[in-house]
Amino acid sequence: MARVCYVCSKGTTFGRNVSHANNRTTRRWLPNLHSVRIVTETGEHKHVRVCTRCLSAGKIRKA
């Protein structure tokens, strides 16, 4: 399962660390995802990964 939000498709962001000596190494920012059990529109239960912004906004209905 990829590190992607089920609702908003927020995923990993890539960038660079830059030291004082201007050495550059790649790094990544991971989204704050939680595994939750939700109820879909059809009424079935499903385990998905959802970011905390979507959880607090109430975009999904937890089982």
N, C-alpha and C positions, 0 to 999 in steps of 0.2 A: 504494500500500500504506500503510495507516494505521500510526501509531506505537503498536501494540498487541502485547503478547506473545502468541504462538501458544498457549502452554500455559495460563497463568494469567489471561489477558486484562487484564493490568496496562496502564494507558494513561496519558494525559496528565492531570495534576492542575492545576487552576487556583486562583489565589489573588491576593493583592495585595501590592505593595511599598508600604511606608509610610515616608515620609521623616520627618526631625525636625520639619519644618513641617507634618506630618500630611497631605501630599499623597499621594493614593492612585492608583496605576497598576496595571493588571492585568498579571500575569505568569503563567508556566506552568512546571511541573516536568516534564521529559521522562524517561521510563524509560530505563534503561541497556540498550539492545537491541543484539544482534549478529545479523547475517545468517548463518545456518548451513544446511548441507545435512543433512537428517535422513533416517532410514529409517522409514517408517510401518509400522503393523501388517500391512498387506498386502504389504510388502516393496518398495514403490516408493520412489524417492528424490524429495525435495521440498525447495525452498529456502523457509525461513521466517525470521521474526524472533523471537528468543527472548531474554528478559531474563536477565541474568547470574545472578540467584538460581536460576532454573530450570536453567541450565546447570551451575552448581556442585552443585546438589542431585541431578543425574543424572536429571531427569524426562524427558529425551529421549535417543534413541540417535543419535549422529552417524554419518553415512555414511563 
